[in-house]
Amino acid sequence: MKTVLQRQVPRGLAAGAIIVAVAMAVFFARWRSNAARAATDRVHQMHDEWIVLADRVHGLKSEGRLAEALQTAQRSLVVAERAYGPTHPTVAESLNELAQLKTELAMFDGVDEMFARAIAIQSGVTGPQSPEVAASVNNLAIACEKRGRYAEAEALYRRALTMYEESVGEQHDLTARGYNNLACLEDARYAPAAAEPLHRRALGIRRKVHGPAHLDTAESLGNLASTCRALGRLVESERLCREALAIRERTAGPTHPLTAASLAGLARTLVDQGRPEEAIAPALGAVAIRQKVSGGRHAATAFAMETLAAVRAAGGDIDAARELLDAALAIRTRANGPVHPKTADCLELIALLPPPSGELADGSASHRTEAARLLERVVEIRTTTLGADHPETVAAMRRLADARPETEEAARADEARRQPDGPAGKD
């Protein structure tokens, strides 16, 4: 029978090994605890950093400093993804904020994907019909509208409005926002009669929820004023403009972009009433604020310039009006794109300017030729974006038809002037 030889370990050595093992276990336990604590601390630090960045974004937006807000929002998204991972609600919030800023600055690359990702994250967390998802759907609609994709925008706006009504109720600020945005889309499609009841619904909710002196109430007042102006109700439009302007000057301040919007709206209404001298001050104020705050990339700057151009043209300064409209067209082309109804509007304003006073006959013929060329472009854009049967497209076609005979006649007259008086004689 075989036996197993056992080696006896000295008791002192065994006790030492146990002590070392226990010490190592304690060390690694503490190390793991410290590492976990450090990781938790890093997450907390990144969370704190994200809060600071998010607050900073909102502050810069409220001041109209959108370019700085964009840079801060980009950093905020990076911090959120590192702190929480790619599918956390905080990441969705950061995506939403960044995509909104890019939309405001007409930097549309990747915007649709950002909103889609935010919607997917929020749907998984709060459900597909939540107010959070509705907000992202609404923001995607705004991005579509700004690019002239009106059919997509309408479907998204209506989807968001239904979600708001079902999730928070009909008498809620979010629902009012849904009505406001759908109304603004109707304005953009030159359908003020359809926009008016929607604006009044939004205004009624906002007055009930916020009171008569809130900035959201002022927004609805200003939007309704624009609609009334389009409907030819200029006295009502002026009253609404002044009411919105008073709220914004008092609440946001005299140099805020919202105040600039009300100044431009008031100036437009005064010009339409045949009071260009009274429109000069608000028009200049709107341009000054927009250029300082928004710079030369924002569509709102173009609107202010177009307004001031209308004031200058009404006062007989055609050269100044043309210079302003040329600058506005450059902004429109960059901010809205070359094939957008707002770009077409600016082209039409240039085409309809009279020739500068004292221009020679040859110059007048050239002016009419250029006007016809611009109107051709207007017709092309409106046919593409609004349809050939849209009233604005039809109106542009009529203006083009009126311009072409004059242009051809002027060209023939110009050609006749270039011919010699009679056949050349022989030497």
Secondary structure by P-SEA (a helix, b strand, c coil): cbbbbbbbccaaaaaaaaaaaaaaaaaaaaaaaaaaaaaaaaaaaaaaaaaaaaaaaaaaaaacaaaaaaaaaaaaaaaaaaacccccaaaaaaaaaaaaaaaaaccccaaaaaaaaaaaaaaaccccccaaaaaaaaaaaaaaaaacaaaaaaaaaaaaaaaaaaacccccaaaaaaaaaaaaaaaaacccccaaaaaaaaaaaaaaacccccaaaaaaaaaaaaaaaaacaaaaaaaaaaaaaaaaaaccccccaaaaaaaaaaaaaaaaacccccaaaaaaaaaaaaaaccccccaaaaaaaaaaaaaaaaacaaaaaaaaaaaaaaaaaaacccccaaaaaaaaaaaaccccccccaaaaaaaaaaaaaaaaaaaaaaaaccccccaaaaaaaaaaaaaaaaaaaaaaaaaaaaccccccccc
